[in-house]
Amino acid sequence: MRLGLALGSGGARGWAHVGVLLALRDLGIRPDVVAGTSMGALIGAVWAAGCLDEMEGWARSQTRADILAKMDFSFSGGGLMRGSVVMQVLSDLGVPDTFEELEHPLIVVATDMTSGREVWLQKGSLHHAVRGSVSIPGILSPYWHDGKWLLDGGLTNPVPTSACRALGADVTIAVNPNAKPENALWRQPPTGESFWEQLSQKTMLSHIVSPLQGMLGEEEASKTPKPAAPNYAEVVSVSIDIMTEFVRKARAASDPPHLTLNMELGKISLLEMHRAGEAIDAGRRLVADQSQAIKALCKTA
């Protein structure tokens, strides 16, 4: 019996996968195979290369200023950023470039922009596969790899249990860092505290948004007061959450894992990568809380 771990999408919330994998290791549990989507693909690649401790150290060391400095903004490639930092981090951590060099089996899940179908990547360049899998629509530009324009794997398979089974897993644990409380996919942050507000001040977005707010401000002033409208990046982030949550539930209903580890990390938005420590700690706590169920399941694997 082989144990498979399906690591879901979730942007910065996906740092929780590091905590989950480290906590499982502390329990003496090692997955035989891993399948990852988006951030789950990135962490899955690091795990399969045996570089998880190095990744934790790097992630916890990153400040907000560090993350902002790494954002390579571009408005000509179908996204706000090119995302070159993804492959740079993999290289710096010593993750090999090809799947064939990995210590453990891995599938990276992405979405083919042309057909809208999910793509399972498990041969050739690992770095390019991961970069394609993390192509969050509207945020990171689509990535050309293996004859396809790739988008985020979360669009078609947010928590890839099915890919784990394709790698031969008999027992599967799904890790979903995007769990939501009922009817609460988004909360409006206090003015000035939103990471997106600070991000817009560092980019060309401020030159676009500020004049528009000034033009519309006079018209809005005459109307009944209301909360400030969500900004561009928050709308993109929540729209992706809504879509992937619907897809995740549909996939889970038809192809359920044996155990799902759900984490509500809604206070961390997609690109708040500097909050890795919070997410990693949450992953560790979740495994501790579910340790009995996990151990009972793994006895059958």
Rosetta blueprint (number, residue, H / E / L):
1 M L
2 R L
3 L E
4 G E
5 L E
6 A E
7 L E
8 G L
9 S L
10 G L
11 G H
12 A H
13 R H
14 G H
15 W H
16 A H
17 H H
18 V H
19 G H
20 V H
21 L H
22 L H
23 A H
24 L H
25 R H
26 D H
27 L L
28 G L
29 I L
30 R L
31 P L
32 D L
33 V E
34 V E
35 A E
36 G E
37 T E
38 S L
39 M H
40 G H
41 A H
42 L H
43 I H
44 G H
45 A H
46 V H
47 W H
48 A H
49 A L
50 G L
51 C L
52 L H
53 D H
54 E H
55 M H
56 E H
57 G H
58 W H
59 A H
60 R H
61 S H
62 Q L
63 T L
64 R H
65 A H
66 D H
67 I H
68 L H
69 A H
70 K H
71 M L
72 D L
73 F E
74 S L
75 F L
76 S L
77 G L
78 G L
79 G L
80 L L
81 M E
82 R L
83 G L
84 S H
85 V H
86 V H
87 M H
88 Q H
89 V H
90 L H
91 S H
92 D H
93 L L
94 G L
95 V L
96 P L
97 D L
98 T E
99 F H
100 E H
101 E H
102 L L
103 E L
104 H L
105 P L
106 L E
107 I E
108 V E
109 V E
110 A E
111 T E
112 D E
113 M L
114 T L
115 S L
116 G L
117 R L
118 E E
119 V E
120 W E
121 L E
122 Q L
123 K L
124 G L
125 S E
126 L H
127 H H
128 H H
129 A H
130 V H
131 R H
132 G H
133 S H
134 V L
135 S L
136 I L
137 P L
138 G L
139 I L
140 L E
141 S L
142 P L
143 Y E
144 W E
145 H E
146 D L
147 G L
148 K E
149 W E
150 L E
151 L E
152 D E
153 G H
154 G H
155 L H
156 T L
157 N L
158 P L
159 V L
160 P L
161 T H
162 S H
163 A H
164 C H
165 R H
166 A H
167 L L
168 G L
169 A L
170 D L
171 V E
172 T E
173 I E
174 A E
175 V E
176 N E
177 P L
178 N E
179 A L
180 K L
181 P L
182 E L
183 N L
184 A L
185 L L
186 W L
187 R L
188 Q L
189 P L
190 P L
191 T L
192 G L
193 E L
194 S L
195 F H
196 W H
197 E H
198 Q H
199 L H
200 S H
201 Q H
202 K L
203 T L
204 M L
205 L H
206 S H
207 H H
208 I H
209 V H
210 S H
211 P H
212 L H
213 Q H
214 G H
215 M H
216 L H
217 G H
218 E H
219 E H
220 E H
221 A H
222 S L
223 K L
224 T L
225 P L
226 K L
227 P L
228 A L
229 A L
230 P L
231 N L
232 Y H
233 A H
234 E H
235 V H
236 V H
237 S H
238 V H
239 S H
240 I H
241 D H
242 I H
243 M H
244 T H
245 E H
246 F H
247 V H
248 R H
249 K H
250 A H
251 R H
252 A H
253 A H
254 S H
255 D L
256 P L
257 P L
258 H L
259 L E
260 T E
261 L E
262 N E
263 M L
264 E E
265 L L
266 G L
267 K L
268 I L
269 S L
270 L L
271 L L
272 E L
273 M H
274 H H
275 R H
276 A H
277 G H
278 E H
279 A H
280 I H
281 D H
282 A H
283 G H
284 R H
285 R H
286 L H
287 V H
288 A H
289 D H
290 Q L
291 S H
292 Q H
293 A H
294 I H
295 K H
296 A H
297 L H
298 C H
299 K L
300 T L
301 A L
